[in-house]
Amino acid sequence: MRANALVASLLAASLACAARAAESEPKTRLKPETFSGLSLRGIGPAAISGRIADLAVHPDDPATWYLASASGGVWKTTNAGTTWAPIFDGQGSYSIGAIALDPRNPLVVWVGTGENNSQRSVSYGDGLYRSTDGGGNWEKMGLEKSEHISRILVDPRDSRRVLVAAQGPLSRAGSGSSASTTTPASPTSSPTRATSTSSTPRATSAAATSGR
């Protein structure tokens, strides 16, 4: 009898302690079981495309982004990064150094190929490209021998004027340059190809890499 009473007393004390501990716990909906079904996942192309070289966001639609990958082409999202789609796979280069949107018409996308990294493991490109339909179709605009394009600026006052900073080949003489190109006012007309406006390799390299 005494043994049974002792066990009952210990059980009652244990239950009371558990009840007090439960009452002292902070009241919150965030419990371990809340997150038991969640796991970490990649939400961008960095997981499969290497270094991210550049980013452009649609000025009127903040959920639309374009990502330039150093070794994986160009990716586009229209839902702020929830899903991504490759939009440059059919072109001549998988290495991208710069991307820019026309501020007057964000459907016009400029892409400079060849990553902007001066290192032993580096990929080169085959020039400058332009899309007039948000990345659906592409047209090569020149500078095929530039190999590494690091910056593209579209004149907000005149979409026909586009400035390109191209570093040029890293280990041999080449046509690296700071270049400008002029295109027609209508994006559907035949474009004027980019032409080099500087031929000083040292000055070109500084222009292409500064601020990056």
DRENPA-3360 file (N, C-alpha, C; in nm, 2 decimals, always signed):
BEGIN
1 = MRANALVA = +0.08/-0.12/+0.00/+0.00/+0.00/+0.00/+0.09/+0.13/+0.00 ~ +0.19/+0.12/+0.09/+0.27/+0.24/+0.10/+0.35/+0.26/-0.03 ~ +0.39/+0.15/-0.09/+0.46/+0.16/-0.22/+0.37/+0.22/-0.33 ~ +0.25/+0.18/-0.33/+0.16/+0.23/-0.43/+0.13/+0.38/-0.41 ~ +0.12/+0.42/-0.28/+0.10/+0.56/-0.25/+0.22/+0.64/-0.29 ~ +0.34/+0.59/-0.27/+0.46/+0.66/-0.31/+0.47/+0.68/-0.46 ~ +0.44/+0.58/-0.54/+0.44/+0.59/-0.68/+0.34/+0.69/-0.73 ~ +0.22/+0.68/-0.67/+0.12/+0.78/-0.71/+0.16/+0.92/-0.68;
9 = SLLAASLA = +0.22/+0.94/-0.57/+0.27/+1.08/-0.53/+0.37/+1.13/-0.63 ~ +0.47/+1.04/-0.66/+0.57/+1.08/-0.76/+0.51/+1.11/-0.89 ~ +0.42/+1.03/-0.94/+0.35/+1.05/-1.07/+0.28/+1.19/-1.07 ~ +0.21/+1.21/-0.96/+0.14/+1.34/-0.95/+0.23/+1.46/-0.95 ~ +0.35/+1.45/-0.88/+0.44/+1.55/-0.88/+0.50/+1.58/-1.01 ~ +0.53/+1.46/-1.09/+0.59/+1.48/-1.22/+0.49/+1.55/-1.32 ~ +0.36/+1.51/-1.31/+0.26/+1.57/-1.39/+0.25/+1.72/-1.36 ~ +0.25/+1.76/-1.23/+0.25/+1.90/-1.19/+0.36/+1.98/-1.25;
17 = CAARAAES = +0.48/+1.92/-1.24/+0.60/+1.99/-1.29/+0.59/+2.01/-1.44 ~ +0.54/+1.91/-1.51/+0.52/+1.92/-1.65/+0.42/+2.02/-1.69 ~ +0.31/+2.03/-1.61/+0.21/+2.13/-1.64/+0.27/+2.27/-1.62 ~ +0.35/+2.29/-1.51/+0.41/+2.42/-1.48/+0.51/+2.46/-1.59 ~ +0.58/+2.36/-1.64/+0.68/+2.39/-1.75/+0.61/+2.43/-1.88 ~ +0.50/+2.36/-1.90/+0.42/+2.40/-2.02/+0.36/+2.54/-2.01 ~ +0.32/+2.57/-1.89/+0.26/+2.71/-1.87/+0.37/+2.82/-1.89 ~ +0.49/+2.78/-1.85/+0.60/+2.88/-1.86/+0.66/+2.90/-1.99;
25 = EPKTRLKP = +0.63/+2.80/-2.09/+0.68/+2.82/-2.22/+0.62/+2.94/-2.29 ~ +0.69/+3.01/-2.37/+0.63/+3.13/-2.45/+0.53/+3.08/-2.54 ~ +0.42/+3.15/-2.55/+0.31/+3.11/-2.64/+0.34/+3.16/-2.78 ~ +0.37/+3.07/-2.87/+0.40/+3.10/-3.00/+0.35/+2.99/-3.10 ~ +0.32/+3.03/-3.22/+0.28/+2.93/-3.32/+0.40/+2.87/-3.39 ~ +0.52/+2.92/-3.37/+0.64/+2.87/-3.43/+0.70/+2.76/-3.35 ~ +0.66/+2.64/-3.39/+0.71/+2.52/-3.32/+0.79/+2.43/-3.41 ~ +0.87/+2.34/-3.36/+0.95/+2.25/-3.45/+0.87/+2.19/-3.56;
33 = ETFSGLSL = +0.75/+2.14/-3.53/+0.67/+2.07/-3.63/+0.62/+2.17/-3.74 ~ +0.62/+2.30/-3.71/+0.58/+2.40/-3.81/+0.68/+2.39/-3.93 ~ +0.81/+2.37/-3.91/+0.91/+2.37/-4.01/+0.96/+2.23/-4.05 ~ +0.90/+2.13/-4.00/+0.95/+1.99/-4.02/+0.94/+1.95/-4.17 ~ +0.85/+2.01/-4.25/+0.83/+1.98/-4.39/+0.91/+2.07/-4.48 ~ +0.99/+2.16/-4.43/+1.06/+2.26/-4.51/+1.21/+2.21/-4.52 ~ +1.27/+2.25/-4.63/+1.41/+2.22/-4.65/+1.47/+2.33/-4.74 ~ +1.60/+2.36/-4.72/+1.67/+2.46/-4.80/+1.67/+2.42/-4.95;
41 = RGIGPAAI = +1.66/+2.52/-5.04/+1.67/+2.49/-5.18/+1.73/+2.61/-5.25 ~ +1.79/+2.59/-5.36/+1.84/+2.70/-5.44/+1.73/+2.77/-5.51 ~ +1.74/+2.90/-5.52/+1.63/+2.98/-5.58/+1.69/+3.06/-5.70 ~ +1.81/+3.04/-5.74/+1.87/+3.11/-5.85/+1.97/+3.03/-5.93 ~ +2.01/+3.08/-6.04/+2.10/+3.01/-6.13/+2.24/+2.99/-6.08 ~ +2.27/+3.05/-5.97/+2.41/+3.04/-5.92/+2.44/+2.89/-5.89 ~ +2.34/+2.81/-5.86/+2.36/+2.67/-5.83/+2.41/+2.59/-5.95 ~ +2.38/+2.64/-6.07/+2.42/+2.56/-6.19/+2.50/+2.64/-6.29;
49 = SGRIADLA = +2.52/+2.77/-6.27/+2.58/+2.85/-6.37/+2.70/+2.92/-6.33 ~ +2.75/+2.90/-6.21/+2.88/+2.96/-6.17/+2.85/+3.10/-6.12 ~ +2.95/+3.19/-6.14/+2.95/+3.32/-6.09/+2.84/+3.41/-6.15 ~ +2.77/+3.49/-6.08/+2.68/+3.58/-6.13/+2.75/+3.71/-6.16 ~ +2.75/+3.75/-6.29/+2.83/+3.86/-6.34/+2.76/+3.99/-6.33 ~ +2.63/+3.99/-6.36/+2.55/+4.12/-6.37/+2.40/+4.09/-6.35 ~ +2.33/+4.20/-6.32/+2.19/+4.19/-6.29/+2.12/+4.31/-6.34 ~ +2.00/+4.29/-6.41/+1.92/+4.40/-6.46/+1.78/+4.37/-6.41;
57 = VHPDDPAT = +1.71/+4.48/-6.36/+1.57/+4.46/-6.31/+1.48/+4.56/-6.39 ~ +1.37/+4.51/-6.44/+1.28/+4.58/-6.52/+1.23/+4.71/-6.44 ~ +1.25/+4.83/-6.49/+1.21/+4.95/-6.41/+1.07/+4.96/-6.38 ~ +0.98/+4.90/-6.45/+0.84/+4.91/-6.43/+0.77/+4.79/-6.37 ~ +0.85/+4.68/-6.37/+0.80/+4.55/-6.31/+0.91/+4.49/-6.23 ~ +0.91/+4.52/-6.10/+1.02/+4.48/-6.01/+1.03/+4.32/-5.99 ~ +0.93/+4.25/-6.04/+0.94/+4.10/-6.03/+1.01/+4.04/-6.15 ~ +1.05/+4.12/-6.25/+1.12/+4.07/-6.37/+1.26/+4.11/-6.36;
65 = WYLASASG = +1.35/+4.01/-6.35/+1.49/+4.03/-6.34/+1.56/+3.95/-6.46 ~ +1.68/+4.00/-6.49/+1.77/+3.93/-6.59/+1.90/+3.91/-6.52 ~ +1.95/+3.79/-6.52/+2.08/+3.76/-6.45/+2.18/+3.71/-6.56 ~ +2.30/+3.77/-6.56/+2.41/+3.73/-6.64/+2.50/+3.64/-6.57 ~ +2.53/+3.52/-6.62/+2.61/+3.43/-6.55/+2.75/+3.41/-6.62 ~ +2.85/+3.40/-6.54/+2.99/+3.40/-6.60/+3.01/+3.27/-6.68 ~ +2.93/+3.17/-6.65/+2.95/+3.04/-6.73/+2.82/+2.97/-6.75 ~ +2.71/+3.04/-6.76/+2.58/+2.97/-6.77/+2.48/+3.05/-6.85;
73 = GVWKTTNA = +2.52/+3.15/-6.93/+2.42/+3.22/-7.01/+2.34/+3.33/-6.94 ~ +2.22/+3.36/-6.99/+2.14/+3.46/-6.93/+2.01/+3.39/-6.88 ~ +1.97/+3.43/-6.76/+1.85/+3.37/-6.70/+1.75/+3.49/-6.67 ~ +1.62/+3.45/-6.68/+1.51/+3.55/-6.66/+1.41/+3.49/-6.56 ~ +1.36/+3.58/-6.47/+1.25/+3.54/-6.38/+1.15/+3.65/-6.39 ~ +1.02/+3.61/-6.39/+0.91/+3.71/-6.39/+0.83/+3.70/-6.26 ~ +0.88/+3.63/-6.16/+0.81/+3.62/-6.04/+0.91/+3.64/-5.92 ~ +1.00/+3.74/-5.94/+1.09/+3.78/-5.83/+1.18/+3.66/-5.78;
81 = GTTWAPIF = +1.22/+3.57/-5.87/+1.31/+3.47/-5.83/+1.25/+3.33/-5.79 ~ +1.12/+3.32/-5.79/+1.06/+3.19/-5.76/+1.10/+3.08/-5.86 ~ +1.09/+3.12/-5.99/+1.13/+3.03/-6.09/+1.22/+3.11/-6.19 ~ +1.30/+3.03/-6.26/+1.40/+3.09/-6.36/+1.39/+3.02/-6.49 ~ +1.42/+3.09/-6.60/+1.42/+3.03/-6.73/+1.55/+3.08/-6.81 ~ +1.62/+2.99/-6.87/+1.74/+3.03/-6.95/+1.68/+3.09/-7.08 ~ +1.74/+3.20/-7.12/+1.69/+3.27/-7.24/+1.80/+3.30/-7.35 ~ +1.92/+3.24/-7.32/+2.03/+3.27/-7.41/+2.10/+3.14/-7.47;
89 = DGQGSYSI = +2.04/+3.03/-7.44/+2.11/+2.90/-7.47/+2.14/+2.88/-7.62 ~ +2.06/+2.94/-7.71/+2.08/+2.92/-7.85/+2.18/+3.01/-7.92 ~ +2.25/+3.09/-7.84/+2.34/+3.19/-7.89/+2.49/+3.13/-7.89 ~ +2.58/+3.22/-7.94/+2.72/+3.17/-7.96/+2.81/+3.16/-7.84 ~ +2.76/+3.21/-7.72/+2.85/+3.21/-7.61/+2.77/+3.18/-7.48 ~ +2.83/+3.10/-7.39/+2.76/+3.07/-7.26/+2.82/+3.16/-7.15 ~ +2.92/+3.23/-7.18/+2.99/+3.32/-7.08/+2.94/+3.46/-7.10 ~ +2.88/+3.52/-6.99/+2.83/+3.66/-7.00/+2.90/+3.75/-6.90;
97 = GAIALDPR = +2.93/+3.87/-6.94/+2.99/+3.96/-6.86/+2.91/+4.08/-6.82 ~ +2.81/+4.12/-6.90/+2.73/+4.24/-6.87/+2.59/+4.23/-6.93 ~ +2.49/+4.29/-6.87/+2.36/+4.30/-6.92/+2.29/+4.43/-6.88 ~ +2.22/+4.48/-6.98/+2.15/+4.61/-6.95/+2.02/+4.62/-7.03 ~ +1.93/+4.70/-6.97/+1.80/+4.72/-7.03/+1.79/+4.87/-7.08 ~ +1.73/+4.89/-7.19/+1.71/+5.02/-7.24/+1.61/+5.09/-7.15 ~ +1.65/+5.20/-7.08/+1.56/+5.27/-6.99/+1.43/+5.33/-7.05 ~ +1.44/+5.35/-7.18/+1.32/+5.40/-7.25/+1.23/+5.29/-7.31;
105 = NPLVVWVG = +1.28/+5.17/-7.32/+1.21/+5.06/-7.36/+1.27/+4.93/-7.30 ~ +1.22/+4.89/-7.18/+1.28/+4.78/-7.11/+1.27/+4.64/-7.18 ~ +1.20/+4.63/-7.29/+1.19/+4.51/-7.37/+1.32/+4.49/-7.45 ~ +1.40/+4.60/-7.46/+1.53/+4.59/-7.53/+1.63/+4.56/-7.43 ~ +1.69/+4.44/-7.45/+1.79/+4.38/-7.36/+1.93/+4.37/-7.43 ~ +2.03/+4.43/-7.38/+2.17/+4.42/-7.43/+2.25/+4.33/-7.35 ~ +2.32/+4.24/-7.41/+2.41/+4.14/-7.35/+2.55/+4.15/-7.40 ~ +2.64/+4.16/-7.31/+2.79/+4.15/-7.35/+2.84/+4.02/-7.30;
113 = TGENNSQR = +2.90/+3.95/-7.40/+2.95/+3.81/-7.36/+3.10/+3.82/-7.32 ~ +3.14/+3.72/-7.25/+3.27/+3.71/-7.19/+3.28/+3.77/-7.05 ~ +3.30/+3.68/-6.95/+3.30/+3.73/-6.81/+3.40/+3.83/-6.78 ~ +3.37/+3.92/-6.69/+3.46/+4.03/-6.65/+3.55/+3.99/-6.53 ~ +3.63/+3.89/-6.55/+3.72/+3.84/-6.45/+3.86/+3.82/-6.51 ~ +3.96/+3.88/-6.46/+4.10/+3.86/-6.51/+4.16/+3.76/-6.42 ~ +4.15/+3.63/-6.45/+4.20/+3.53/-6.36/+4.24/+3.41/-6.45 ~ +4.30/+3.31/-6.39/+4.35/+3.19/-6.47/+4.24/+3.11/-6.52;
121 = SVSYGDGL = +4.12/+3.10/-6.45/+4.01/+3.02/-6.49/+3.90/+3.12/-6.54 ~ +3.89/+3.14/-6.67/+3.80/+3.24/-6.72/+3.75/+3.20/-6.85 ~ +3.62/+3.24/-6.88/+3.56/+3.21/-7.01/+3.55/+3.34/-7.09 ~ +3.56/+3.32/-7.22/+3.55/+3.44/-7.31/+3.42/+3.43/-7.40 ~ +3.39/+3.55/-7.45/+3.27/+3.55/-7.53/+3.29/+3.58/-7.68 ~ +3.18/+3.61/-7.75/+3.19/+3.63/-7.89/+3.12/+3.76/-7.94 ~ +3.11/+3.86/-7.85/+3.06/+3.99/-7.89/+2.94/+4.04/-7.81 ~ +2.87/+4.13/-7.88/+2.76/+4.20/-7.82/+2.63/+4.16/-7.88;
129 = YRSTDGGG = +2.52/+4.14/-7.80/+2.39/+4.09/-7.85/+2.28/+4.19/-7.81 ~ +2.17/+4.18/-7.88/+2.06/+4.26/-7.85/+1.93/+4.19/-7.87 ~ +1.83/+4.20/-7.78/+1.70/+4.15/-7.80/+1.60/+4.26/-7.79 ~ +1.50/+4.26/-7.87/+1.40/+4.37/-7.87/+1.26/+4.31/-7.81 ~ +1.26/+4.19/-7.77/+1.14/+4.13/-7.71/+1.15/+4.07/-7.58 ~ +1.24/+4.13/-7.49/+1.26/+4.08/-7.36/+1.33/+3.95/-7.35 ~ +1.41/+3.91/-7.45/+1.49/+3.79/-7.44/+1.44/+3.68/-7.52 ~ +1.33/+3.70/-7.60/+1.28/+3.59/-7.68/+1.36/+3.56/-7.80;
137 = NWEKMGLE = +1.42/+3.67/-7.86/+1.50/+3.65/-7.98/+1.62/+3.74/-7.97 ~ +1.74/+3.70/-8.03/+1.86/+3.77/-8.02/+1.92/+3.80/-8.15 ~ +2.00/+3.91/-8.15/+2.07/+3.95/-8.27/+2.21/+4.00/-8.23 ~ +2.31/+3.94/-8.30/+2.45/+3.98/-8.27/+2.48/+4.12/-8.33 ~ +2.54/+4.21/-8.24/+2.56/+4.35/-8.28/+2.70/+4.39/-8.31 ~ +2.79/+4.29/-8.30/+2.93/+4.32/-8.33/+3.03/+4.30/-8.21 ~ +3.15/+4.35/-8.22/+3.25/+4.34/-8.12/+3.28/+4.19/-8.10 ~ +3.29/+4.11/-8.20/+3.31/+3.97/-8.19/+3.44/+3.93/-8.13;
145 = KSEHISRI = +3.54/+4.01/-8.14/+3.68/+3.98/-8.09/+3.71/+4.05/-7.96 ~ +3.61/+4.11/-7.90/+3.63/+4.18/-7.77/+3.66/+4.08/-7.66 ~ +3.60/+3.96/-7.66/+3.62/+3.85/-7.57/+3.57/+3.87/-7.42 ~ +3.58/+3.99/-7.37/+3.54/+4.02/-7.23/+3.47/+4.16/-7.22 ~ +3.34/+4.16/-7.21/+3.26/+4.28/-7.20/+3.22/+4.30/-7.06 ~ +3.25/+4.41/-7.00/+3.23/+4.43/-6.86/+3.12/+4.53/-6.82 ~ +3.08/+4.61/-6.92/+2.98/+4.71/-6.88/+2.91/+4.76/-7.01 ~ +2.78/+4.78/-7.00/+2.70/+4.83/-7.11/+2.61/+4.95/-7.05;
153 = LVDPRDSR = +2.62/+5.06/-7.11/+2.54/+5.18/-7.07/+2.45/+5.22/-7.19 ~ +2.32/+5.23/-7.17/+2.23/+5.28/-7.28/+2.20/+5.43/-7.24 ~ +2.22/+5.52/-7.33/+2.19/+5.66/-7.31/+2.05/+5.68/-7.28 ~ +2.01/+5.73/-7.16/+1.86/+5.74/-7.13/+1.80/+5.85/-7.22 ~ +1.88/+5.94/-7.28/+1.82/+6.04/-7.36/+1.81/+6.00/-7.51 ~ +1.88/+5.90/-7.55/+1.88/+5.86/-7.69/+1.92/+5.71/-7.69 ~ +1.82/+5.62/-7.71/+1.84/+5.48/-7.71/+1.93/+5.43/-7.82 ~ +1.95/+5.52/-7.92/+2.04/+5.48/-8.03/+2.18/+5.48/-8.00;
161 = RVLVAAQG = +2.22/+5.54/-7.88/+2.35/+5.54/-7.84/+2.38/+5.45/-7.72 ~ +2.47/+5.35/-7.74/+2.50/+5.25/-7.64/+2.65/+5.25/-7.62 ~ +2.70/+5.26/-7.50/+2.84/+5.26/-7.47/+2.88/+5.12/-7.41 ~ +2.98/+5.06/-7.46/+3.03/+4.93/-7.42/+3.17/+4.93/-7.37 ~ +3.20/+4.88/-7.26/+3.34/+4.87/-7.21/+3.39/+4.73/-7.23 ~ +3.48/+4.71/-7.31/+3.53/+4.58/-7.35/+3.68/+4.57/-7.31 ~ +3.71/+4.46/-7.23/+3.85/+4.45/-7.18/+3.94/+4.39/-7.29 ~ +3.89/+4.30/-7.37/+3.98/+4.24/-7.47/+4.04/+4.11/-7.42;
169 = PLSRAGSG = +4.12/+4.04/-7.51/+4.18/+3.92/-7.47/+4.28/+3.94/-7.35 ~ +4.29/+3.84/-7.26/+4.36/+3.86/-7.14/+4.51/+3.82/-7.16 ~ +4.54/+3.73/-7.25/+4.68/+3.68/-7.25/+4.74/+3.70/-7.39 ~ +4.68/+3.78/-7.47/+4.74/+3.81/-7.60/+4.69/+3.94/-7.66 ~ +4.76/+3.99/-7.76/+4.71/+4.11/-7.82/+4.58/+4.09/-7.89 ~ +4.49/+4.19/-7.88/+4.36/+4.18/-7.94/+4.29/+4.31/-7.95 ~ +4.16/+4.30/-7.97/+4.08/+4.42/-8.00/+4.00/+4.47/-7.88 ~ +4.06/+4.46/-7.76/+3.99/+4.51/-7.65/+3.97/+4.66/-7.66;
177 = SSASTTTP = +3.86/+4.71/-7.62/+3.84/+4.86/-7.64/+3.72/+4.91/-7.56 ~ +3.72/+5.04/-7.54/+3.60/+5.10/-7.50/+3.53/+5.14/-7.63 ~ +3.40/+5.09/-7.65/+3.34/+5.11/-7.78/+3.20/+5.17/-7.77 ~ +3.15/+5.23/-7.87/+3.02/+5.28/-7.88/+2.95/+5.23/-8.00 ~ +2.82/+5.22/-7.99/+2.74/+5.18/-8.11/+2.61/+5.26/-8.12 ~ +2.57/+5.28/-8.24/+2.44/+5.35/-8.26/+2.35/+5.26/-8.33 ~ +2.22/+5.26/-8.29/+2.12/+5.18/-8.35/+2.01/+5.27/-8.40 ~ +1.93/+5.22/-8.49/+1.81/+5.30/-8.54/+1.71/+5.33/-8.43;
185 = ASPTSSPT = +1.63/+5.43/-8.45/+1.53/+5.46/-8.34/+1.43/+5.35/-8.33 ~ +1.39/+5.28/-8.44/+1.30/+5.17/-8.44/+1.37/+5.04/-8.41 ~ +1.33/+4.97/-8.30/+1.39/+4.84/-8.27/+1.37/+4.73/-8.37 ~ +1.27/+4.75/-8.46/+1.25/+4.65/-8.56/+1.33/+4.67/-8.69 ~ +1.39/+4.78/-8.70/+1.47/+4.80/-8.83/+1.61/+4.74/-8.81 ~ +1.68/+4.74/-8.92/+1.82/+4.68/-8.92/+1.91/+4.76/-8.84 ~ +1.98/+4.70/-8.74/+2.07/+4.78/-8.65/+2.20/+4.81/-8.71 ~ +2.27/+4.91/-8.66/+2.40/+4.94/-8.70/+2.50/+4.86/-8.61;
193 = RATSTSST = +2.59/+4.79/-8.66/+2.68/+4.71/-8.58/+2.78/+4.80/-8.50 ~ +2.82/+4.75/-8.38/+2.91/+4.82/-8.29/+3.04/+4.83/-8.35 ~ +3.10/+4.95/-8.33/+3.24/+4.97/-8.38/+3.33/+5.02/-8.27 ~ +3.45/+4.99/-8.27/+3.55/+5.03/-8.17/+3.58/+5.18/-8.18 ~ +3.59/+5.24/-8.07/+3.63/+5.39/-8.07/+3.76/+5.41/-7.99 ~ +3.82/+5.30/-7.94/+3.94/+5.32/-7.86/+4.03/+5.20/-7.89 ~ +4.16/+5.22/-7.90/+4.25/+5.11/-7.93/+4.37/+5.10/-7.84 ~ +4.36/+5.17/-7.72/+4.47/+5.17/-7.62/+4.44/+5.06/-7.52;
201 = PRATSAAA = +4.52/+4.95/-7.53/+4.48/+4.84/-7.44/+4.49/+4.87/-7.29 ~ +4.59/+4.95/-7.25/+4.60/+4.99/-7.11/+4.48/+5.07/-7.06 ~ +4.44/+5.17/-7.14/+4.33/+5.25/-7.10/+4.20/+5.17/-7.11 ~ +4.19/+5.08/-7.21/+4.07/+5.00/-7.22/+4.05/+4.91/-7.10 ~ +4.16/+4.85/-7.05/+4.15/+4.76/-6.94/+4.10/+4.83/-6.81 ~ +4.15/+4.96/-6.79/+4.11/+5.03/-6.68/+3.96/+5.07/-6.69 ~ +3.92/+5.11/-6.81/+3.78/+5.14/-6.82/+3.69/+5.02/-6.80 ~ +3.73/+4.91/-6.84/+3.65/+4.79/-6.84/+3.64/+4.73/-6.70;
209 = TSGR = +3.74/+4.75/-6.61/+3.74/+4.69/-6.48/+3.71/+4.78/-6.37 ~ +3.72/+4.91/-6.39/+3.70/+5.00/-6.27/+3.56/+5.00/-6.22 ~ +3.55/+5.00/-6.09/+3.42/+5.00/-6.03/+3.35/+4.87/-6.03 ~ +3.42/+4.76/-6.06/+3.35/+4.62/-6.06/+3.41/+4.54/-5.95;
% end
